[in-house]
Amino acid sequence: MSKMSQKLFKHEILPEAACTKKRASLTFRLVKPEVPSRPPKVKPCNHISNPQSNGYVPFKNQNPVTENNPTPLENLQAGPTNDSLSAPANVLYISSSMFRHLDTKKLSSKHVNADKLFYPGANAKVMLSKLEKDIDHLTTTPSSVFIMTGTNNVDSVYYGSRSLKNTVSEISELLRFLEEKFPNIPINVLNILPRAGRGRNDIIDELNNYLEEFCHKNKSRFKFLSTKHLF
């Protein structure tokens, strides 16, 4: 008897009725196992074909309304999103030749439009005269300004052609012009960058101290940004 037969069939040992003599007789009978009957089929629910029988109503056939607006919700128009309400900020960078290679495309994004005005070789006085002409030709109104000025005033003070007091006055006049031209936006003033020679750096330190003090006294409009820790 194979293992498959043993697995699939039930085996019983019964006496043989045809045998009259006293002797042992064994008969192997194969009995198929009982297979349980299948459960009765359940009739499908007919609530979709006959919705009125159980109170079911498909949602798509409804026209819900709001409490204060009888217009069906499916007919309401969506309002403006936050992205459409918030216009990108316009940032203006102003300097002498220091911002010449400033990449406004890299400074711009979906939320920021960057623009720059730079005047190679211009001190604070010359920068002011040029800004008075150029500022009105901007295509957008800035929402914030970054300015670096005074770099080209350092040599004039160092060689004695202009005094430190006059230079401070010229820088102050330039900053006041921006304050008047853009009355409702922050103006960020960057420090003058240091140089190799100590004599010029002493003048730069004096001018930066003035810029920081000026911004502190007018902190509602101006903010001093120092990069001194980077050098």
C-alpha positions as CSV (number, residue, x, y, z in Angstrom):
1,M,0.0,0.0,0.0
2,S,1.5,3.3,-1.1
3,K,2.0,6.3,1.1
4,M,-0.3,8.3,-1.2
5,S,-3.0,5.6,-0.7
6,Q,-2.5,5.8,3.0
7,K,-2.9,9.6,2.9
8,L,-5.9,9.8,0.7
9,F,-8.0,6.8,2.0
10,K,-9.2,5.5,5.3
11,H,-8.1,1.8,6.0
12,E,-10.1,-0.6,8.2
13,I,-9.5,-4.4,9.1
14,L,-12.8,-6.4,9.0
15,P,-13.6,-10.3,9.3
16,E,-14.2,-12.2,6.1
17,A,-17.8,-13.8,6.1
18,A,-17.1,-16.4,3.5
19,C,-14.5,-18.2,5.6
20,T,-16.1,-21.2,7.7
21,K,-12.9,-22.7,9.1
22,K,-11.3,-21.4,12.2
23,R,-8.6,-19.3,10.7
24,A,-7.7,-15.7,10.6
25,S,-8.5,-13.7,7.5
26,L,-7.7,-10.2,6.9
27,T,-9.3,-8.0,4.2
28,F,-8.2,-4.6,3.4
29,R,-11.0,-2.3,2.2
30,L,-10.5,1.2,0.9
31,V,-13.0,3.8,2.2
32,K,-13.1,7.3,0.7
33,P,-13.0,10.1,3.3
34,E,-16.2,12.0,3.7
35,V,-16.2,15.5,2.1
36,P,-18.2,18.1,4.0
37,S,-21.0,19.7,2.2
38,R,-20.8,23.2,0.9
39,P,-22.5,25.9,2.9
40,P,-25.7,27.2,1.4
41,K,-25.4,30.2,-1.0
42,V,-26.3,33.6,0.4
43,K,-28.4,35.7,-1.7
44,P,-26.8,39.1,-2.6
45,C,-28.1,42.2,-0.9
46,N,-30.4,44.1,-3.3
47,H,-30.1,47.5,-1.6
48,I,-28.4,49.0,-4.7
49,S,-31.0,47.7,-7.2
50,N,-33.8,48.7,-4.9
51,P,-32.6,51.6,-2.8
52,Q,-36.0,52.6,-1.5
53,S,-36.5,49.3,0.3
54,N,-33.9,50.1,3.0
55,G,-33.5,53.8,2.9
56,Y,-30.2,53.8,1.0
57,V,-29.7,56.8,-1.3
58,P,-26.4,57.2,-3.3
59,F,-24.4,60.2,-2.2
60,K,-23.9,61.4,-5.8
61,N,-27.6,61.9,-6.2
62,Q,-27.7,64.3,-3.2
63,N,-27.4,68.0,-3.3
64,P,-26.1,69.0,0.2
65,V,-26.3,72.7,1.1
66,T,-24.6,74.8,3.7
67,E,-26.3,76.5,6.6
68,N,-25.7,80.0,5.3
69,N,-25.5,79.3,1.6
70,P,-28.3,77.3,-0.1
71,T,-26.1,76.7,-3.1
72,P,-25.2,73.0,-3.5
73,L,-21.6,72.4,-2.5
74,E,-20.8,70.8,-5.9
75,N,-21.5,74.1,-7.6
76,L,-19.4,76.3,-5.4
77,Q,-16.2,77.8,-6.8
78,A,-12.9,77.3,-5.0
79,G,-11.4,80.5,-3.6
80,P,-7.8,81.7,-4.2
81,T,-5.1,79.6,-2.6
82,N,-2.3,80.9,-0.4
83,D,0.2,80.7,-3.4
84,S,-1.9,83.0,-5.5
85,L,-2.4,85.5,-2.6
86,S,1.3,85.8,-1.7
87,A,3.2,87.7,-4.4
88,P,7.0,87.1,-4.6
89,A,9.2,89.5,-2.6
90,N,11.4,91.9,-4.6
91,V,14.9,92.3,-3.2
92,L,17.2,95.1,-4.4
93,Y,21.0,94.9,-4.0
94,I,23.0,98.2,-4.3
95,S,26.8,98.7,-4.3
96,S,29.8,99.9,-6.2
97,S,31.6,97.1,-8.0
98,M,31.3,94.8,-5.0
99,F,28.0,93.4,-6.4
100,R,29.2,93.2,-10.0
101,H,29.3,89.4,-10.1
102,L,26.2,88.9,-7.9
103,D,24.1,86.4,-9.7
104,T,20.5,87.6,-9.3
105,K,19.2,84.4,-11.0
106,K,20.6,82.3,-8.2
107,L,19.3,84.7,-5.6
108,S,15.8,84.5,-7.1
109,S,13.2,81.8,-6.6
110,K,9.5,81.2,-6.7
111,H,9.1,83.4,-3.7
112,V,11.9,86.0,-4.4
113,N,12.8,88.3,-7.3
114,A,16.3,89.7,-7.0
115,D,17.6,92.8,-8.8
116,K,20.8,94.8,-8.5
117,L,22.3,98.2,-9.1
118,F,26.1,98.6,-9.0
119,Y,28.3,101.5,-9.9
120,P,32.0,100.6,-10.3
121,G,34.4,103.1,-8.7
122,A,31.6,105.1,-7.2
123,N,31.9,106.5,-3.7
124,A,28.8,107.3,-1.6
125,K,28.3,110.8,-3.1
126,V,28.5,109.5,-6.7
127,M,26.4,106.5,-5.9
128,L,23.7,108.8,-4.6
129,S,23.7,111.0,-7.7
130,K,23.3,107.9,-9.9
131,L,20.6,106.3,-7.8
132,E,18.5,109.5,-8.0
133,K,18.3,108.9,-11.7
134,D,18.1,105.1,-11.8
135,I,15.8,104.3,-8.9
136,D,12.7,105.5,-10.7
137,H,13.3,103.2,-13.6
138,L,13.0,100.0,-11.6
139,T,10.4,97.7,-13.0
140,T,9.3,96.5,-9.6
141,T,9.0,98.1,-6.2
142,P,11.5,96.5,-3.7
143,S,10.2,94.9,-0.6
144,S,13.7,95.0,1.0
145,V,17.0,96.6,0.1
146,F,20.6,95.5,0.8
147,I,23.3,98.2,0.3
148,M,27.1,98.2,0.6
149,T,28.7,101.7,0.4
150,G,31.8,103.5,1.5
151,T,34.3,101.1,0.0
152,N,35.5,103.7,-2.5
153,N,35.6,106.4,0.1
154,V,38.4,104.7,2.0
155,D,41.3,105.6,-0.3
156,S,40.2,109.3,-0.3
157,V,40.3,109.4,3.5
158,Y,43.6,107.5,3.5
159,Y,45.3,109.9,1.1
160,G,43.8,112.9,2.7
161,S,41.7,114.2,-0.2
162,R,38.5,113.9,1.9
163,S,38.0,113.9,5.6
164,L,36.4,111.1,7.6
165,K,33.7,113.5,8.8
166,N,32.8,114.4,5.2
167,T,32.7,110.7,4.2
168,V,30.3,110.0,7.1
169,S,28.1,112.8,6.0
170,E,28.0,111.5,2.4
171,I,27.1,108.0,3.5
172,S,24.4,109.4,5.9
173,E,22.9,111.4,3.0
174,L,22.8,108.3,0.8
175,L,21.0,106.2,3.5
176,R,18.5,109.0,4.2
177,F,17.7,109.1,0.5
178,L,16.8,105.4,0.5
179,E,14.8,105.8,3.7
180,E,12.7,108.5,2.0
181,K,12.4,106.7,-1.3
182,F,11.3,103.5,0.3
183,P,9.5,104.5,3.4
184,N,7.9,101.2,4.3
185,I,10.6,98.5,3.7
186,P,13.6,97.4,5.7
187,I,17.0,98.7,4.6
188,N,19.9,96.3,5.3
189,V,23.4,97.9,5.5
190,L,26.4,95.7,5.0
191,N,29.7,96.5,6.5
192,I,32.7,97.6,4.4
193,L,35.0,94.7,3.8
194,P,38.5,94.7,5.2
195,R,41.7,95.0,3.1
196,A,45.3,93.9,3.4
197,G,46.8,97.1,4.7
198,R,46.4,98.0,8.3
199,G,46.2,101.8,7.7
200,R,43.1,101.4,5.5
201,N,41.6,98.9,7.8
202,D,41.7,101.5,10.6
203,I,39.6,103.8,8.4
204,I,37.3,100.9,7.5
205,D,36.8,100.1,11.2
206,E,35.9,103.8,11.9
207,L,33.3,103.8,9.0
208,N,31.8,100.5,10.1
209,N,31.5,101.7,13.6
210,Y,29.6,104.7,12.3
211,L,27.3,102.5,10.1
212,E,26.5,100.2,13.0
213,E,25.7,103.2,15.3
214,F,23.6,104.8,12.6
215,C,21.5,101.6,12.1
216,H,21.2,101.2,15.8
217,K,19.8,104.7,16.3
218,N,17.4,104.1,13.4
219,K,16.7,100.4,14.0
220,S,13.0,100.7,13.0
221,R,14.2,101.2,9.4
222,F,17.8,100.1,9.2
223,K,19.6,96.9,10.1
224,F,23.4,96.5,10.2
225,L,24.8,93.3,8.8
226,S,28.4,92.5,9.8
227,T,30.6,90.0,8.1
228,K,33.6,90.8,10.4
229,H,33.5,87.3,11.9
230,L,34.3,85.8,8.5
231,F,37.7,87.5,8.2
